[in-house]
Amino acid sequence: MQSVISSTLLRKRQNKMSEIILPPGITLPPHVQPTDAPDEGADAETKAGALPTPTGWKLLCIVPDVDTKIAGTSLDLVRDQASLRQEEHATTVLFVLRMGPDAYKDSAKFPNGAWCKEGDFVLVRTYSGTRFKIFGKEFRLINDDQVEAVVQDPRGVTRA
């Protein structure tokens, strides 16, 4: 056992991780490079295919764009990039794009039916869900029971 650990540590130190021994029939996927935009020649269906399909009781939501201007001032003040990222990260309003096949199917947990539907703006707790970006735009996967309320007009909703 000691020699296996020593051998592995030695390979790591020498940056020889490509010598990983895999079970028969298993290969490592090619390296994936992130991109900030879809291919220029991609059609709308291909671009939409980049969005994941939620499974189980998950909801796929997109984070609405943060206004670059600071509201409530007589000056045309503009937020810096760090402030924009913080607002996007800590947002409480999301737009529901897709719902998993089991979302709101538990009649014991949701006796009055679904709390929201695709196309709704919903209010969630700050920092909710699994955060990820596709082509530079932030998305979240949240549980169906993380929806706190449906918001008709999200423009006036801010964190307290």
Backbone as CSV, one residue per row, in Angstrom:
resi,resn,N_x,N_y,N_z,CA_x,CA_y,CA_z,C_x,C_y,C_z
1,MET,0.829,-1.192,0.000,0.000,0.000,0.000,0.872,1.254,0.000
2,GLN,1.915,1.252,0.796,2.809,2.411,0.887,3.444,2.719,-0.458
3,SER,3.840,1.680,-1.204,4.497,1.907,-2.497,3.525,2.493,-3.516
4,VAL,2.241,2.106,-3.462,1.240,2.671,-4.374,1.057,4.151,-4.088
5,ILE,0.959,4.521,-2.817,0.807,5.932,-2.435,2.042,6.716,-2.841
6,SER,3.211,6.181,-2.575,4.453,6.863,-2.946,4.540,7.050,-4.451
7,SER,4.149,6.031,-5.214,4.178,6.110,-6.672,3.221,7.184,-7.176
8,THR,2.023,7.255,-6.596,1.043,8.260,-6.997,1.540,9.657,-6.671
9,LEU,2.091,9.849,-5.479,2.614,11.155,-5.097,3.770,11.574,-5.997
10,LEU,4.612,10.631,-6.352,5.736,10.927,-7.230,5.233,11.383,-8.600
11,ARG,4.208,10.695,-9.151,3.653,11.108,-10.445,3.046,12.498,-10.358
12,LYS,2.354,12.816,-9.252,1.760,14.139,-9.083,2.840,15.206,-9.056
13,ARG,3.918,14.929,-8.347,5.007,15.904,-8.255,5.668,16.127,-9.605
14,GLN,5.705,15.097,-10.414,6.353,15.207,-11.716,5.359,15.601,-12.811
15,ASN,4.126,15.985,-12.415,3.070,16.358,-13.362,2.816,15.268,-14.394
16,LYS,2.768,14.061,-13.957,2.514,12.950,-14.865,1.156,12.329,-14.548
17,MET,0.142,13.156,-14.384,-1.186,12.646,-14.085,-1.814,11.971,-15.302
18,SER,-1.221,12.125,-16.491,-1.774,11.488,-17.678,-1.574,9.972,-17.640
19,GLU,-0.862,9.478,-16.671,-0.607,8.048,-16.554,-1.673,7.354,-15.711
20,ILE,-2.851,7.923,-15.644,-3.928,7.333,-14.859,-4.346,6.019,-15.510
21,ILE,-4.504,5.001,-14.713,-4.925,3.697,-15.215,-6.437,3.618,-15.081
22,LEU,-7.117,3.460,-16.226,-8.574,3.408,-16.244,-9.043,1.981,-16.477
23,PRO,-10.240,1.664,-16.009,-10.793,0.335,-16.275,-10.981,0.133,-17.781
24,PRO,-11.011,-1.106,-18.226,-11.202,-1.368,-19.665,-12.511,-0.753,-20.165
25,GLY,-12.461,-0.140,-21.339,-13.655,0.444,-21.952,-13.968,1.865,-21.503
26,ILE,-13.225,2.421,-20.553,-13.457,3.779,-20.054,-12.350,4.674,-20.582
27,THR,-12.731,5.802,-21.165,-11.751,6.779,-21.633,-12.100,8.141,-21.067
28,LEU,-11.101,8.959,-20.895,-11.333,10.310,-20.411,-11.904,11.161,-21.548
29,PRO,-12.851,12.057,-21.242,-13.381,12.924,-22.297,-12.315,13.925,-22.718
30,PRO,-12.433,14.468,-23.945,-11.468,15.486,-24.369,-11.626,16.736,-23.511
31,HIS,-10.563,17.515,-23.416,-10.601,18.729,-22.614,-11.636,19.693,-23.191
32,VAL,-12.454,20.268,-22.338,-13.492,21.190,-22.778,-13.051,22.608,-22.443
33,GLN,-13.008,23.443,-23.443,-12.644,24.843,-23.241,-13.908,25.666,-23.055
34,PRO,-14.020,26.453,-21.981,-15.195,27.306,-21.826,-15.203,28.402,-22.885
35,THR,-16.378,28.841,-23.251,-16.506,29.907,-24.232,-17.527,30.926,-23.746
36,ASP,-17.351,32.163,-24.131,-18.242,33.226,-23.689,-19.410,33.463,-24.632
37,ALA,-19.416,32.808,-25.782,-20.485,32.998,-26.755,-20.658,31.720,-27.567
38,PRO,-21.879,31.490,-28.065,-22.086,30.311,-28.907,-21.375,30.480,-30.247
39,ASP,-21.215,29.379,-30.969,-20.619,29.456,-32.303,-21.424,30.412,-33.169
40,GLU,-20.725,31.182,-33.988,-21.400,32.175,-34.824,-22.397,31.530,-35.780
41,GLY,-22.104,30.347,-36.277,-22.984,29.687,-37.232,-24.087,28.869,-36.599
42,ALA,-24.177,28.855,-35.274,-25.173,28.030,-34.585,-26.573,28.611,-34.761
43,ASP,-27.537,27.708,-35.010,-28.918,28.166,-35.128,-29.550,28.245,-33.726
44,ALA,-30.775,28.765,-33.672,-31.446,28.973,-32.378,-31.630,27.666,-31.618
45,GLU,-31.919,26.575,-32.333,-32.130,25.295,-31.670,-30.848,24.780,-31.017
46,THR,-29.718,24.977,-31.692,-28.427,24.559,-31.144,-28.083,25.388,-29.910
47,LYS,-28.335,26.684,-29.981,-28.066,27.560,-28.833,-28.935,27.163,-27.647
48,ALA,-30.214,26.885,-27.899,-31.126,26.488,-26.818,-30.715,25.142,-26.230
49,GLY,-30.077,24.293,-27.035,-29.623,22.990,-26.557,-28.516,23.082,-25.530
50,ALA,-27.878,24.257,-25.413,-26.826,24.442,-24.416,-27.406,24.515,-23.009
51,LEU,-28.693,24.814,-22.888,-29.333,24.883,-21.571,-29.582,23.471,-21.052
52,PRO,-29.252,23.220,-19.800,-29.501,21.880,-19.250,-30.992,21.646,-19.027
53,THR,-31.378,20.393,-19.057,-32.745,20.009,-18.746,-32.780,19.606,-17.285
54,PRO,-33.567,20.310,-16.461,-33.597,19.950,-15.035,-34.189,18.560,-14.829
55,THR,-33.667,17.868,-13.847,-34.160,16.538,-13.511,-34.876,16.593,-12.176
56,GLY,-35.680,15.577,-11.919,-36.363,15.483,-10.631,-37.234,16.685,-10.357
57,TRP,-37.098,17.250,-9.176,-37.933,18.359,-8.737,-37.240,19.716,-8.910
58,LYS,-36.226,19.784,-9.746,-35.460,21.024,-9.931,-36.139,21.970,-10.920
59,LEU,-35.882,23.277,-10.731,-36.326,24.320,-11.649,-35.090,24.987,-12.220
60,LEU,-35.036,25.167,-13.534,-33.953,25.897,-14.183,-34.388,27.349,-14.281
61,CYS,-33.603,28.237,-13.679,-33.932,29.665,-13.654,-32.761,30.474,-14.200
62,ILE,-33.077,31.624,-14.749,-32.054,32.550,-15.212,-32.084,33.772,-14.305
63,VAL,-30.918,34.341,-14.065,-30.815,35.545,-13.238,-31.072,36.755,-14.142
64,PRO,-32.067,37.586,-13.826,-32.317,38.769,-14.655,-31.117,39.709,-14.656
65,ASP,-30.967,40.462,-15.725,-29.869,41.426,-15.816,-29.988,42.479,-14.723
66,VAL,-28.844,42.856,-14.167,-28.787,43.895,-13.144,-28.643,45.237,-13.847
67,ASP,-29.408,46.215,-13.406,-29.329,47.549,-13.997,-27.959,48.146,-13.693
68,THR,-27.304,48.655,-14.716,-25.962,49.208,-14.527,-26.000,50.565,-13.841
69,LYS,-27.127,51.274,-13.951,-27.236,52.583,-13.295,-27.817,52.406,-11.898
70,ILE,-27.353,53.233,-10.979,-27.830,53.182,-9.596,-29.112,54.000,-9.513
71,ALA,-30.195,53.325,-9.129,-31.500,53.979,-9.042,-31.589,54.845,-7.800
72,GLY,-32.478,55.831,-7.841,-32.748,56.662,-6.669,-31.811,57.829,-6.493
73,THR,-31.022,58.150,-7.516,-30.139,59.306,-7.425,-30.422,60.236,-8.597
74,SER,-30.160,61.514,-8.413,-30.370,62.474,-9.490,-29.195,62.451,-10.480
75,LEU,-28.101,61.810,-10.073,-26.929,61.705,-10.941,-26.999,60.414,-11.763
76,ASP,-26.296,60.367,-12.855,-26.219,59.153,-13.662,-25.044,58.303,-13.183
77,LEU,-25.172,57.762,-11.962,-24.116,56.934,-11.397,-24.195,55.526,-11.973
78,VAL,-23.045,54.956,-12.308,-22.973,53.627,-12.897,-22.245,52.699,-11.931
79,ARG,-22.774,51.477,-11.803,-22.150,50.483,-10.916,-20.846,49.965,-11.530
80,ASP,-19.880,49.664,-10.672,-18.650,49.046,-11.156,-18.882,47.540,-11.333
81,GLN,-17.952,46.846,-11.979,-18.100,45.423,-12.289,-18.235,44.570,-11.023
82,ALA,-17.502,44.903,-9.978,-17.587,44.130,-8.729,-18.981,44.251,-8.125
83,SER,-19.553,45.433,-8.169,-20.897,45.661,-7.645,-21.941,44.911,-8.479
84,LEU,-21.770,44.908,-9.799,-22.691,44.172,-10.670,-22.640,42.674,-10.383
85,ARG,-21.434,42.127,-10.217,-21.289,40.702,-9.907,-21.919,40.359,-8.559
86,GLN,-21.729,41.237,-7.570,-22.303,40.992,-6.248,-23.832,40.994,-6.307
87,GLU,-24.406,41.939,-7.022,-25.862,41.997,-7.155,-26.398,40.762,-7.876
88,GLU,-25.704,40.329,-8.928,-26.117,39.141,-9.667,-26.013,37.899,-8.782
89,HIS,-24.953,37.811,-8.019,-24.704,36.663,-7.147,-25.739,36.573,-6.018
90,ALA,-26.115,37.701,-5.464,-26.987,37.720,-4.287,-28.443,38.016,-4.627
91,THR,-28.825,37.947,-5.886,-30.187,38.292,-6.277,-31.226,37.412,-5.598
92,THR,-32.404,37.972,-5.407,-33.514,37.212,-4.825,-34.615,36.968,-5.846
93,VAL,-34.488,37.517,-7.052,-35.489,37.335,-8.101,-34.884,36.509,-9.236
94,LEU,-35.603,35.461,-9.644,-35.180,34.601,-10.749,-36.336,34.441,-11.731
95,PHE,-36.004,34.095,-12.968,-37.004,33.836,-13.999,-36.989,32.346,-14.307
96,VAL,-38.135,31.672,-14.180,-38.226,30.225,-14.368,-38.265,29.901,-15.860
97,LEU,-37.269,29.124,-16.322,-37.197,28.732,-17.729,-37.782,27.342,-17.974
98,ARG,-37.371,26.380,-17.154,-37.802,24.990,-17.311,-38.037,24.369,-15.950
99,MET,-38.887,23.342,-15.948,-39.182,22.617,-14.708,-38.896,21.136,-14.922
100,GLY,-38.328,20.503,-13.898,-38.066,19.075,-13.955,-39.362,18.284,-13.973
101,PRO,-39.319,17.031,-14.398,-40.538,16.229,-14.526,-41.259,15.958,-13.201
102,ASP,-40.552,16.021,-12.087,-41.175,15.749,-10.789,-41.497,17.017,-10.002
103,ALA,-41.250,18.187,-10.582,-41.502,19.443,-9.865,-42.990,19.575,-9.545
104,TYR,-43.279,19.804,-8.297,-44.630,20.014,-7.779,-45.554,18.810,-7.980
105,LYS,-45.024,17.622,-8.130,-45.841,16.418,-8.297,-46.231,15.789,-6.963
106,ASP,-45.549,16.150,-5.883,-45.830,15.586,-4.564,-47.074,16.268,-3.990
107,SER,-48.216,15.587,-4.067,-49.474,16.194,-3.619,-49.536,16.372,-2.103
108,ALA,-48.743,15.604,-1.363,-48.708,15.781,0.089,-47.962,17.070,0.445
109,LYS,-46.917,17.382,-0.307,-46.113,18.577,-0.053,-46.738,19.821,-0.681
110,PHE,-47.407,19.640,-1.816,-48.022,20.759,-2.544,-49.503,20.467,-2.772
111,PRO,-50.321,20.479,-1.696,-51.735,20.109,-1.836,-52.528,21.067,-2.724
112,ASN,-52.067,22.294,-2.873,-52.779,23.276,-3.701,-52.185,23.394,-5.103
113,GLY,-51.289,22.489,-5.455,-50.694,22.511,-6.781,-49.384,23.272,-6.813
114,ALA,-48.915,23.543,-8.025,-47.618,24.186,-8.235,-47.607,25.612,-7.690
115,TRP,-46.458,26.011,-7.178,-46.297,27.363,-6.644,-45.949,28.366,-7.731
116,CYS,-45.426,27.877,-8.864,-45.085,28.752,-9.988,-45.137,27.939,-11.269
117,LYS,-44.920,28.604,-12.390,-44.895,27.920,-13.681,-43.771,28.507,-14.522
118,GLU,-43.467,27.855,-15.644,-42.458,28.383,-16.550,-42.903,29.762,-17.033
119,GLY,-41.960,30.707,-17.034,-42.280,32.069,-17.445,-42.574,33.007,-16.294
120,ASP,-42.570,32.508,-15.052,-42.822,33.346,-13.873,-41.511,33.916,-13.331
121,PHE,-41.608,35.127,-12.767,-40.535,35.645,-11.931,-40.838,35.174,-10.524
122,VAL,-39.831,34.613,-9.852,-40.049,34.099,-8.502,-39.078,34.737,-7.525
123,LEU,-39.506,34.805,-6.291,-38.685,35.319,-5.203,-38.118,34.128,-4.447
124,VAL,-36.796,34.118,-4.265,-36.105,33.051,-3.542,-35.186,33.689,-2.507
125,ARG,-34.660,32.877,-1.635,-33.697,33.393,-0.661,-32.378,33.738,-1.347
126,THR,-31.684,34.688,-0.783,-30.389,35.088,-1.315,-29.452,33.885,-1.368
127,TYR,-28.676,33.779,-2.430,-27.683,32.731,-2.658,-28.305,31.342,-2.838
128,SER,-29.578,31.249,-3.214,-30.231,29.950,-3.398,-29.764,29.258,-4.663
129,GLY,-29.747,27.951,-4.604,-29.552,27.136,-5.785,-28.123,26.872,-6.184
130,THR,-28.005,26.078,-7.228,-26.717,25.747,-7.831,-26.445,26.764,-8.923
131,ARG,-25.383,27.545,-8.742,-25.056,28.615,-9.691,-24.141,28.091,-10.789
132,PHE,-24.411,28.519,-12.027,-23.507,28.222,-13.140,-23.751,29.235,-14.242
133,LYS,-22.779,29.347,-15.137,-22.890,30.291,-16.245,-22.811,29.543,-17.563
134,ILE,-23.591,30.006,-18.522,-23.533,29.521,-19.895,-23.379,30.752,-20.775
135,PHE,-22.303,30.789,-21.537,-21.993,31.922,-22.415,-22.007,33.241,-21.645
136,GLY,-21.516,33.217,-20.401,-21.389,34.427,-19.604,-22.646,34.847,-18.868
137,LYS,-23.755,34.131,-19.035,-25.016,34.471,-18.367,-25.244,33.514,-17.210
138,GLU,-25.629,34.058,-16.027,-25.792,33.211,-14.843,-27.166,32.557,-14.793
139,PHE,-27.143,31.255,-14.447,-28.348,30.456,-14.265,-28.308,29.834,-12.884
140,ARG,-29.458,29.352,-12.425,-29.543,28.631,-11.153,-30.452,27.420,-11.314
141,LEU,-30.108,26.353,-10.638,-30.993,25.209,-10.472,-31.444,25.243,-9.023
142,ILE,-32.755,25.369,-8.815,-33.288,25.430,-7.456,-34.296,24.300,-7.263
143,ASN,-34.549,23.948,-6.015,-35.583,22.969,-5.695,-36.946,23.629,-5.822
144,ASP,-37.961,22.839,-6.120,-39.303,23.396,-6.276,-39.812,24.060,-4.992
145,ASP,-39.373,23.582,-3.839,-39.847,24.163,-2.581,-39.026,25.372,-2.119
146,GLN,-38.070,25.831,-2.933,-37.303,27.026,-2.583,-37.972,28.306,-3.072
147,VAL,-39.054,28.185,-3.815,-39.784,29.357,-4.286,-40.560,29.938,-3.114
148,GLU,-40.314,31.209,-2.828,-40.986,31.882,-1.708,-42.249,32.610,-2.169
149,ALA,-42.230,33.157,-3.393,-43.375,33.902,-3.919,-43.210,34.098,-5.419
150,VAL,-44.321,34.394,-6.095,-44.295,34.771,-7.506,-44.389,36.287,-7.558
151,VAL,-43.563,36.894,-8.406,-43.489,38.353,-8.501,-44.005,38.758,-9.878
152,GLN,-45.003,39.649,-9.919,-45.551,40.100,-11.195,-44.594,41.043,-11.919
153,ASP,-44.017,42.017,-11.175,-43.099,42.995,-11.765,-41.833,43.037,-10.915
154,PRO,-40.762,42.399,-11.370,-39.566,42.288,-10.537,-38.719,43.561,-10.478
155,ARG,-39.056,44.577,-11.266,-38.209,45.769,-11.332,-38.100,46.523,-10.009
156,GLY,-39.109,46.436,-9.164,-39.066,47.149,-7.903,-38.543,46.342,-6.735
157,VAL,-38.226,45.075,-6.963,-37.801,44.190,-5.874,-36.285,44.295,-5.717
158,THR,-35.843,44.601,-4.495,-34.430,44.640,-4.174,-34.196,43.897,-2.860
159,ARG,-32.942,43.534,-2.624,-32.608,42.893,-1.342,-32.692,43.927,-0.241
160,ALA,-33.092,43.485,0.928,-33.175,44.399,2.080,-31.854,44.443,2.803
